Amino acid sequence: MQFIINGDDFGLSEEVNRAVADCFALGLIDRTTLLVNMPLSEAARELAASRGFLGRVGLHINLVEGRPLTARCRENPVLCDENGLFAGRFHRGLAGRLFLDRETRAAIREEAQAQIQRYLDWGFPLRHADSHQYVHTYPSAARELLPLLRRYGFRSVRLSRNLPGNDLSLPFAAYKKLFNRLLAARGLAGSRWFGSLEDWLNSPRRDRPGSCELMVHPVYRDGVLYDDTLPHPKPFFTAAFLEERGICHGLP
């Protein structure tokens, strides 16, 4: 099996930016995805250019944290607080994951379009996308985001988490399978499997066909490189750790 290791949250903080760049230098990740609406997003772009990984940066669509790029989104009470910052709450309950009012859907479209345009204007050629806190996989947001990504020529999108062993209700598991099949039918599936490194190590079967994306969250804590992926953040793995477990990784 071929693995792609993706470092999420590029642009979130200086500690994350340095960690992502160092992970590339150490050969520990193959790709990163960038939040384009954060105060350190442009610094992340400059770092990618100076450190030689500009072509391995995808878009991390963000509807939950920081300041939106568009006024319509900042003024939407479902998406944002009274200060015009993302409230990070619309996707927390089942209702918001399934249905949103017309104005909120329009605000999501406008904000996502602005984020996509900034990503392209900044010169990133990869055209791969995922999202902060998986919002692109929920029906209410997916209805708006997937058509936009296709319109702008994105070639791949992250799956919904699907490595075996996750304890999911039957309806949730069925929806995740449906979402992933939809991506595949549209030619947008970035891999056959997706999850964290911990998901993979705990999976009852590791001999499945197809490629697998492993999600990590590089960050420096008190000078130590960490993988901040929940629910169990831990010091970052080494190349030897991956080799011992037969995890051969790289972009196709």
C-alpha positions in Angstrom: 0.0 0.0 0.0 1.2 3.5 -0.8 0.7 6.2 1.9 0.5 10.0 1.6 1.2 11.8 4.9 -0.5 15.2 5.1 0.4 17.9 7.6 -2.8 19.8 8.4 -3.2 23.4 9.7 -0.3 25.1 7.8 -0.7 28.8 8.5 -2.3 28.3 12.0 0.6 29.6 14.0 4.4 30.2 13.8 4.9 26.9 15.7 2.9 25.0 13.2 4.6 26.7 10.2 8.1 25.8 11.4 7.0 22.3 12.3 5.5 21.7 8.8 8.6 23.1 7.1 10.9 20.9 9.2 8.8 17.8 8.6 9.3 18.3 4.9 13.0 18.7 5.4 13.1 15.5 7.4 11.1 13.6 4.9 8.3 12.9 7.4 5.4 14.4 5.4 4.5 14.5 1.7 2.0 17.3 1.5 0.5 20.0 3.7 -2.8 21.9 3.5 -3.0 25.7 4.2 -5.5 27.8 6.1 -5.5 31.0 3.9 -7.5 33.3 6.3 -5.2 33.3 9.3 -2.7 36.0 10.4 0.2 33.8 9.6 -1.1 32.4 6.3 1.0 34.6 4.1 4.1 33.8 6.2 3.3 30.2 5.5 3.2 30.8 1.8 6.5 32.6 1.9 8.0 29.7 3.9 6.8 27.2 1.4 8.4 29.1 -1.4 11.7 29.6 0.4 11.9 26.0 1.6 11.0 24.5 -1.8 7.6 22.8 -1.1 5.3 25.3 -2.8 4.1 22.6 -5.1 3.0 20.3 -2.2 0.6 22.7 -0.6 -3.2 22.1 -0.8 -6.1 24.2 0.6 -7.4 23.7 4.1 -10.9 25.2 3.8 -11.8 27.0 7.0 -15.3 27.8 8.2 -14.7 27.4 11.9 -11.7 29.5 13.1 -10.2 33.0 12.7 -11.6 35.9 10.6 -13.4 35.2 7.4 -12.3 36.8 4.2 -15.8 38.0 3.3 -18.1 40.5 4.9 -21.1 38.4 4.2 -19.7 35.5 6.2 -18.5 37.8 9.1 -22.1 39.2 9.4 -23.7 35.7 9.5 -24.8 34.8 13.0 -24.8 31.1 12.3 -21.2 31.1 11.2 -19.7 33.9 13.2 -19.8 35.7 16.6 -20.5 39.3 17.4 -16.9 40.2 16.6 -17.1 38.8 13.1 -14.9 35.8 13.9 -15.8 32.2 13.1 -17.7 30.8 16.1 -16.9 27.2 15.3 -20.3 25.9 16.2 -22.5 25.4 13.2 -21.2 21.9 12.6 -21.2 20.7 16.2 -24.8 19.5 16.3 -26.5 17.1 13.9 -29.0 19.7 12.6 -26.2 22.0 11.5 -24.3 19.2 9.8 -27.4 18.3 7.8 -29.2 21.6 7.1 -28.5 25.3 6.9 -30.7 28.2 5.9 -30.4 29.7 2.5 -28.4 32.8 3.6 -25.9 30.7 5.5 -25.4 28.5 2.5 -24.8 31.5 0.4 -22.3 32.9 2.9 -20.4 29.6 2.9 -20.2 29.6 -0.9 -19.0 33.2 -1.0 -16.4 32.6 1.7 -15.2 29.3 0.2 -14.9 31.0 -3.2 -12.7 33.8 -1.7 -10.5 31.2 0.0 -10.1 29.2 -3.2 -9.3 32.3 -5.1 -6.6 33.4 -2.6 -5.1 29.9 -2.7 -4.9 30.2 -6.5 -3.7 33.8 -6.5 -0.8 32.8 -4.2 0.5 30.5 -6.9 -0.1 27.0 -5.5 -0.4 24.5 -8.3 -1.5 21.3 -6.4 -5.3 21.9 -6.4 -5.9 19.5 -3.6 -8.4 20.4 -0.8 -9.5 19.3 2.6 -11.0 21.3 5.5 -10.5 22.4 9.1 -12.4 20.0 11.4 -13.7 18.0 8.4 -16.5 20.5 7.6 -16.3 19.6 3.9 -17.6 16.1 4.7 -20.9 17.2 6.3 -23.9 17.4 4.0 -24.8 21.0 4.7 -21.3 22.3 3.7 -20.5 19.6 1.1 -23.4 20.7 -1.0 -21.8 24.1 -1.4 -18.1 23.2 -1.4 -17.8 20.3 -3.8 -19.3 22.0 -6.8 -17.0 25.0 -6.2 -13.9 22.8 -6.0 -14.8 21.1 -9.3 -15.5 24.5 -11.0 -12.1 25.7 -10.0 -10.4 22.6 -11.3 -9.3 20.9 -8.1 -8.1 17.5 -8.8 -8.5 15.8 -5.4 -10.4 16.1 -2.1 -9.9 14.4 1.2 -12.2 11.5 2.0 -14.3 11.2 5.1 -12.4 9.2 7.7 -12.8 5.5 6.8 -10.1 3.3 8.2 -11.6 0.2 9.8 -11.9 0.0 13.6 -13.6 3.4 14.2 -16.6 2.9 16.5 -19.4 4.6 14.4 -23.1 4.4 14.5 -24.6 2.6 11.4 -26.2 5.8 10.0 -22.9 7.8 10.3 -20.9 5.0 8.8 -23.3 4.7 5.9 -23.1 8.4 5.2 -19.3 8.4 5.3 -19.3 5.6 2.8 -21.8 7.5 0.6 -19.7 10.7 0.7 -16.6 8.8 -0.3 -18.3 7.0 -3.2 -19.6 10.4 -4.3 -16.0 11.8 -4.4 -14.8 8.7 -6.3 -17.7 9.0 -8.8 -16.7 12.6 -9.5 -13.0 11.7 -9.9 -12.1 13.8 -6.8 -11.1 11.1 -4.3 -7.6 11.8 -3.2 -7.0 8.2 -1.9 -8.9 5.0 -1.1 -8.5 5.3 2.7 -8.1 8.1 5.1 -7.4 8.5 8.8 -4.8 9.3 11.4 -1.6 7.3 12.0 -3.2 6.0 15.2 -6.2 4.9 13.2 -3.9 2.9 10.9 -1.8 1.3 13.6 -5.1 0.3 15.4 -6.7 -1.0 12.2 -7.5 -4.8 12.4 -6.4 -5.2 8.7 -3.5 -3.4 7.0 -3.4 -5.4 3.8 -6.1 -3.4 2.0 -5.6 -2.4 -1.6 -5.3 1.2 -2.7 -3.6 4.3 -1.4 -4.1 5.7 2.1 -3.8 9.3 3.4 -2.6 9.7 6.9 -3.4 13.0 8.6 -0.9 14.5 11.1 -0.8 17.9 12.8 2.9 19.1 13.2 3.6 21.7 15.9 6.5 22.7 18.1 5.8 22.5 21.9 8.6 23.9 24.0 11.0 23.1 21.2 9.8 19.5 20.8 8.2 18.4 17.5 4.7 17.0 18.2 1.9 15.5 16.2 -1.1 17.3 17.7 -3.7 15.0 16.2 -6.6 14.3 18.7 -7.4 12.4 20.8 -3.8 11.5 21.7 -1.2 14.1 20.8 2.3 12.7 21.1 6.0 13.5 20.1 6.3 13.2 16.3 7.3 9.9 14.8 10.7 9.3 13.1 11.5 8.0 9.7 12.8 4.8 11.4 9.4 4.4 13.1 7.6 4.5 9.7 10.1 2.1 8.1 9.8 -0.4 10.9 6.0 -0.5 10.3 6.3 -0.8 6.5 4.8 2.6 5.9 6.2 3.7 2.5 5.0 7.2 1.7 5.2 9.8 -1.0 3.0 11.7 -3.5 2.1 9.8 -6.7 
